[in-house]
Amino acid sequence: MSYVIQDTIWPGSVNLDGGVKDLLALFYELADNTGPGAGPRIASDVFTKDAKVVAGTGESNGSEAISRSRDNAWKLITKRHHVIQQVFVNDKEGSDLMVLGRVEMEFRNGKSLEQDFTARVVVNLESKAAGTPRFELMQVFAKRSEDGSSFKGHSPSCLGVVNMNSSGGEVNVLLTELAMNQAKNNIPSQVAL
C-alpha cells in the first residue's frame, strides 16, 4: 500500500472504488517525484484530457498544460512528502471528494515546513465506469500568512465543519466559505503543494 494512503480514514457512507483510492495515491506520489516524467504521467495517468487543475502554480486546463504545470515544481523545493489523512464524499456515486492531507516540504534555502491542505477532487464518471478512473477537476486549498513566508494549517472551525458533515452534503459549503474568507482577507487561495 502506498505511503500516501497508508493511514487514510475513508468515508463510511459510500464505499469508494479501489481504483479511485489508488488514483489519489498515484497523484500524490507523482507530486512528490522529482523526475522529469512526473508531469507527463500526472497528465496521462491521473487526469482526463480536458481536466482542470487549480493549485498554487495557477490554473491548468487540459493534458498539455497539466503536464507542463510541474516544470517549475522543484525550483524552490527539494523534497515533498504528501499523506492523505481523511477523505469525505459529497455524492452517492463517490465521485465528488474532499481530501484532507498534510505535506512536508524542504526548501533549497534549508528551511522546511509541514502544511495542512484540502483538495476537492471530481472523478470523471465515464472513466470510472470503464474501470480506469481519471480526475476531471482538482482544486487545492491551503492558507498562508500575508507575507507568504510561513504557512498555517486550516482553522479548527473549518475542519470541524468537515468532520460534522462527514457523510457528505455540506462539503461544498466548506469550500465556498474557505474561498470567500481567503478573498475577503486577501489571502492567496492556493499555494504550490
C-alpha positions in Angstrom: 0.0 0.0 0.0 1.2 3.5 -0.8 2.7 5.7 1.9 0.2 8.4 0.8 -2.9 6.4 1.8 -1.5 4.0 4.4 -3.3 5.6 7.3 -6.1 7.4 5.5 -9.6 7.4 7.1 -12.1 6.7 4.3 -15.7 7.6 4.2 -18.1 5.1 5.8 -21.2 6.3 4.0 -20.1 5.4 0.5 -17.8 2.5 -0.5 -15.0 4.2 -2.5 -13.8 2.3 -5.6 -10.3 0.9 -5.1 -9.3 2.4 -8.4 -10.2 5.9 -7.0 -8.1 5.3 -3.9 -5.2 4.1 -6.0 -5.5 7.2 -8.3 -5.4 9.5 -5.3 -2.2 7.8 -4.1 -0.7 7.9 -7.6 -1.3 11.6 -7.9 0.5 12.5 -4.7 3.3 10.0 -5.3 3.9 11.8 -8.6 3.6 15.2 -7.0 6.4 14.1 -4.6 8.5 12.8 -7.5 11.4 15.0 -8.7 11.8 13.1 -12.0 11.1 14.8 -15.4 8.4 12.2 -16.2 6.2 13.0 -13.3 4.3 15.9 -15.0 3.5 13.9 -18.2 2.4 10.9 -16.1 0.1 13.1 -14.0 -1.4 14.4 -17.2 -1.9 11.0 -18.8 -2.4 8.6 -15.9 -4.3 10.8 -13.4 -6.4 13.3 -15.3 -8.8 13.3 -18.3 -7.6 15.1 -21.4 -9.8 18.1 -20.7 -9.3 18.2 -16.9 -8.9 21.4 -14.9 -6.4 21.7 -12.0 -6.2 24.8 -9.8 -3.2 24.9 -7.4 -0.5 27.2 -6.2 1.0 27.4 -9.6 -2.2 28.7 -11.1 -4.8 27.0 -13.3 -4.0 24.3 -15.8 -6.6 23.2 -18.4 -6.1 20.1 -20.5 -3.3 17.5 -20.7 -0.6 19.7 -22.2 -1.0 22.4 -19.6 -1.2 19.9 -16.7 1.9 18.1 -17.9 3.8 21.5 -18.1 2.5 22.6 -14.7 5.2 20.6 -12.9 8.1 22.2 -14.9 8.9 24.6 -12.0 7.7 22.5 -9.2 11.2 21.9 -7.8 12.6 25.4 -8.4 12.4 26.3 -4.7 11.6 23.0 -3.1 13.9 19.9 -2.8 11.5 17.5 -1.2 7.8 16.9 -0.8 6.0 14.2 1.1 2.2 14.1 0.9 -0.1 12.0 3.0 -3.9 11.9 2.9 -5.4 11.9 6.4 -9.1 11.7 5.5 -11.4 11.6 2.6 -15.0 12.7 2.5 -17.6 12.1 -0.2 -20.1 14.7 -1.4 -22.3 12.5 -3.6 -23.7 9.0 -3.7 -21.5 7.9 -6.6 -18.3 8.6 -4.7 -17.0 11.0 -7.4 -17.0 14.3 -5.7 -14.4 14.1 -2.9 -12.9 16.3 -0.3 -9.3 15.3 0.7 -7.7 16.5 3.9 -4.0 15.9 4.0 -0.6 17.0 5.2 2.6 17.8 3.2 6.1 18.1 4.5 8.4 20.2 2.3 12.1 21.0 2.3 13.3 24.2 0.6 16.6 25.0 -1.2 17.3 27.6 1.4 17.4 24.9 4.1 14.1 25.6 5.7 11.3 23.1 6.0 7.6 23.1 6.9 4.6 20.9 7.5 1.4 22.2 6.0 -2.2 21.0 6.0 -4.0 21.1 2.7 -7.5 20.5 1.4 -8.3 19.4 -2.1 -11.6 18.9 -3.9 -11.3 16.2 -6.5 -14.0 15.2 -9.0 -13.8 11.8 -10.6 -15.0 11.5 -14.2 -17.9 9.1 -14.1 -17.3 7.7 -17.6 -13.7 6.7 -16.9 -14.8 5.3 -13.5 -17.5 3.1 -15.2 -14.9 2.0 -17.8 -12.6 0.7 -14.9 -9.9 3.3 -15.4 -10.9 6.3 -13.2 -9.4 9.7 -14.0 -9.9 13.1 -12.3 -11.7 15.8 -14.3 -11.2 18.5 -11.6 -8.8 19.2 -8.8 -8.8 22.3 -6.6 -6.2 22.7 -3.9 -6.7 25.0 -1.0 -4.2 26.0 1.7 -3.6 29.0 3.8 -0.5 31.1 4.3 0.5 34.2 6.1 0.1 37.6 4.3 3.8 37.8 3.5 3.9 34.3 2.3 6.8 33.4 4.5 5.1 31.0 6.8 2.3 28.6 6.2 -0.6 27.9 8.6 -3.0 25.0 8.8 -6.7 25.3 8.4 -8.6 26.7 11.3 -10.2 24.2 13.7 -13.6 25.6 12.8 -13.2 24.7 9.2 -12.1 21.2 10.0 -15.0 21.0 12.4 -17.4 21.7 9.7 -16.0 18.9 7.6 -16.0 16.5 10.5 -19.6 17.3 11.5 -20.7 16.6 7.9 -18.5 13.7 7.0 -21.4 11.8 5.4 -21.4 14.4 2.6 -23.8 17.1 1.6 -22.2 20.2 3.0 -18.6 19.8 1.9 -19.2 22.3 -0.9 -20.2 24.8 1.8 -16.8 24.4 3.4 -15.1 25.2 0.1 -17.2 28.2 -0.5 -16.7 29.6 3.0 -13.0 29.0 2.8 -12.7 30.6 -0.6 -14.8 33.6 0.5 -12.7 34.1 3.7 -9.5 34.0 1.7 -10.8 36.5 -0.8 -12.1 38.8 2.0 -8.7 38.7 3.8 -6.7 39.0 0.6 -5.0 35.6 1.3 -3.9 33.6 -1.7 -6.3 30.6 -2.0 -3.7 28.2 -3.3 0.0 27.5 -2.7 2.3 25.2 -4.5 1.8 21.8 -3.0 
